[in-house]
Amino acid sequence: MAEVTDADFEAEVIGSELPVLVEFTADWCPPCRQMAPVLSALAAEESTRLKVVQLNVDTNPLTTNAYRVLSMPTFMVFRGGEPVRSMVGARPKRRLLEELSDVV
């Protein structure tokens, strides 16, 4: 799964042709680590319809603050350069897919 930074967020997420699921994550966050295999599987299975990336909140404060992310993990879906959905907390893959169904 790709990682994005403050420096390339604009190009990788805002400018993406596909909808992008961004996980705002941190190394110290157990639920974030729990989500890693779920997001990797989602990235592989939905690669033609959805781009999945991670942003480390500790090393990328500009983007984290710009979107007012306070809890980890926070998932945001961007489509056409705009955030269209925000979800907080770990969840099973099935539930994540259900929540993404209307934006992908």
Backbone hydrogen bonds in HBPLUS format (Angstrom, degrees):
<---DONOR---> <-ACCEPTOR-->    atom                        ^
c    i                          cat <-CA-CA->   ^        H-A-AA   ^      H-
h    n   atom  resd res      DA  || num        DHA   H-A  angle D-A-AA Bond
n    s   type  num  typ     dist DA aas  dist angle  dist       angle   num
A0054-GLN N   A0002-ALA O   2.91 MM  52  6.38 147.2  2.02 147.3 158.0     1
A0004-VAL N   A0054-GLN O   2.79 MM  50  6.06 163.6  1.82 170.5 172.5     2
A0009-PHE N   A0005-THR O   2.89 MM   4  5.64 121.8  2.24 153.3 164.4     3
A0012-GLU N   A0008-ASP O   2.86 MM   4  5.94 174.8  1.86 165.6 167.4     4
A0013-VAL N   A0009-PHE O   2.82 MM   4  5.41 160.3  1.86 145.8 151.3     5
A0014-ILE N   A0009-PHE O   3.35 MM   5  6.79 153.6  2.43 143.5 150.8     6
A0015-GLY N   A0010-GLU O   2.88 MM   5  6.14 139.1  2.05 157.4 170.5     7
A0016-SER N   A0013-VAL O   3.27 MM   3  5.23 165.3  2.29 104.9 109.1     8
A0051-LYS N   A0019-PRO O   2.94 MM  32  6.25 171.3  1.94 160.0 162.9     9
A0020-VAL N   A0078-PHE O   2.84 MM  58  5.11 160.6  1.88 148.3 155.0    10
A0078-PHE N   A0020-VAL O   2.78 MM  58  5.11 160.7  1.82 149.1 155.3    11
A0021-LEU N   A0051-LYS O   2.73 MM  30  6.17 161.6  1.77 166.1 171.2    12
A0053-VAL N   A0021-LEU O   2.92 MM  32  6.29 166.0  1.94 163.7 166.6    13
A0022-VAL N   A0076-MET O   2.76 MM  54  5.20 173.6  1.77 159.4 160.6    14
A0076-MET N   A0022-VAL O   2.91 MM  54  5.20 156.1  1.97 145.2 153.2    15
A0023-GLU N   A0053-VAL O   2.88 MM  30  6.32 158.9  1.92 149.8 156.5    16
A0055-LEU N   A0023-GLU O   2.84 MM  32  6.11 155.4  1.90 161.2 157.8    17
A0024-PHE N   A0074-THR O   2.77 MM  50  5.16 174.7  1.77 166.0 166.1    18
A0074-THR N   A0024-PHE O   3.30 MM  50  5.16 156.3  2.36 135.1 141.9    19
A0025-THR N   A0055-LEU O   2.91 MM  30  5.99 165.3  1.93 149.3 154.1    20
A0057-VAL N   A0025-THR O   2.83 MM  32  5.88 164.6  1.85 170.3 173.3    21
A0029-CYS N   A0026-ALA O   3.19 MM   3  5.41 165.9  2.21 114.3 116.4    22
A0032-CYS N   A0029-CYS O   3.08 MM   3  5.28 126.8  2.38 103.0 117.1    23
A0033-ARG N   A0029-CYS O   3.19 MM   4  6.62 153.4  2.26 152.3 159.6    24
A0034-GLN N   A0030-PRO O   2.98 MM   4  6.26 151.6  2.07 150.3 159.1    25
A0035-MET N   A0031-PRO O   3.09 MM   4  6.31 134.9  2.30 135.2 145.6    26
A0035-MET N   A0032-CYS O   3.09 MM   3  5.13 129.4  2.35  95.2 108.5    27
A0036-ALA N   A0033-ARG O   3.24 MM   3  5.30 146.6  2.36  99.7 109.0    28
A0039-LEU N   A0035-MET O   2.88 MM   4  6.08 163.8  1.91 166.8 171.8    29
A0040-SER N   A0036-ALA O   2.94 MM   4  6.10 155.6  2.00 150.5 157.7    30
A0041-ALA N   A0037-PRO O   3.02 MM   4  6.12 160.9  2.06 143.9 148.5    31
A0042-LEU N   A0038-VAL O   2.96 MM   4  6.16 158.6  2.00 145.4 152.0    32
A0043-ALA N   A0039-LEU O   2.82 MM   4  5.95 158.8  1.87 147.1 152.9    33
A0044-ALA N   A0040-SER O   3.08 MM   4  6.30 154.1  2.15 144.0 150.3    34
A0045-GLU N   A0041-ALA O   2.89 MM   4  6.07 165.5  1.91 155.1 159.2    35
A0046-GLU N   A0042-LEU O   2.91 MM   4  5.80 157.7  1.96 151.9 156.7    36
A0049-ARG N   A0046-GLU O   2.82 MM   3  5.38 148.4  1.92 120.0 130.0    37
A0050-LEU N   A0046-GLU O   2.75 MM   4  5.51 148.7  1.84 167.3 170.4    38
A0060-ASN N   A0056-ASN O   3.09 MM   4  6.03 119.1  2.48 143.8 159.6    39
A0064-THR N   A0060-ASN O   3.32 MM   4  6.42 166.7  2.34 151.7 155.1    40
A0065-ASN N   A0061-PRO O   2.89 MM   4  5.85 164.9  1.92 145.8 149.7    41
A0066-ALA N   A0062-LEU O   2.93 MM   4  6.03 151.6  2.01 142.2 151.1    42
A0067-TYR N   A0063-THR O   3.18 MM   4  6.37 147.7  2.29 150.2 155.3    43
A0069-VAL N   A0064-THR O   3.05 MM   5  5.42 173.4  2.06 158.5 158.0    44
A0068-ARG N   A0065-ASN O   3.07 MM   3  4.76 162.2  2.10 101.2 105.9    45
A0089-GLY N   A0073-PRO O   2.79 MM  16  5.27 175.1  1.80 167.7 168.1    46
A0075-PHE N   A0087-MET O   2.69 MM  12  5.07 171.6  1.70 160.9 164.0    47
A0087-MET N   A0075-PHE O   2.80 MM  12  5.07 157.3  1.85 150.7 156.5    48
A0077-VAL N   A0085-ARG O   2.89 MM   8  5.12 159.3  1.93 142.2 147.8    49
A0084-VAL N   A0077-VAL O   2.73 MM   7  5.70 166.0  1.74 164.1 168.8    50
A0079-ARG N   A0082-GLU O   2.87 MM   3  5.45 156.0  1.93 154.8 154.1    51
A0082-GLU N   A0079-ARG O   3.18 MM   3  5.45 168.0  2.20 111.3 114.3    52
A0096-LEU N   A0092-PRO O   3.00 MM   4  6.30 160.5  2.04 155.2 161.5    53
A0097-LEU N   A0093-LYS O   2.87 MM   4  6.11 161.5  1.90 157.3 161.5    54
A0098-GLU N   A0094-ARG O   3.03 MM   4  6.32 155.4  2.09 144.6 151.5    55
A0099-GLU N   A0095-ARG O   2.94 MM   4  6.21 158.2  1.99 151.0 156.6    56
A0100-LEU N   A0096-LEU O   3.00 MM   4  6.20 130.2  2.26 140.1 153.6    57
A0100-LEU N   A0097-LEU O   3.15 MM   3  5.04 132.7  2.39  92.8 105.9    58
A0101-SER N   A0097-LEU O   3.00 MM   4  5.99 120.4  2.36 142.3 156.5    59
A0101-SER N   A0098-GLU O   3.28 MM   3  5.20 147.5  2.39  96.5 105.7    60
A0103-VAL N   A0100-LEU O   2.98 MM   3  5.44 155.0  2.04 117.3 125.4    61
A0104-VAL N   A0100-LEU O   3.08 MM   4  6.07 132.8  2.31 164.1 177.8    62
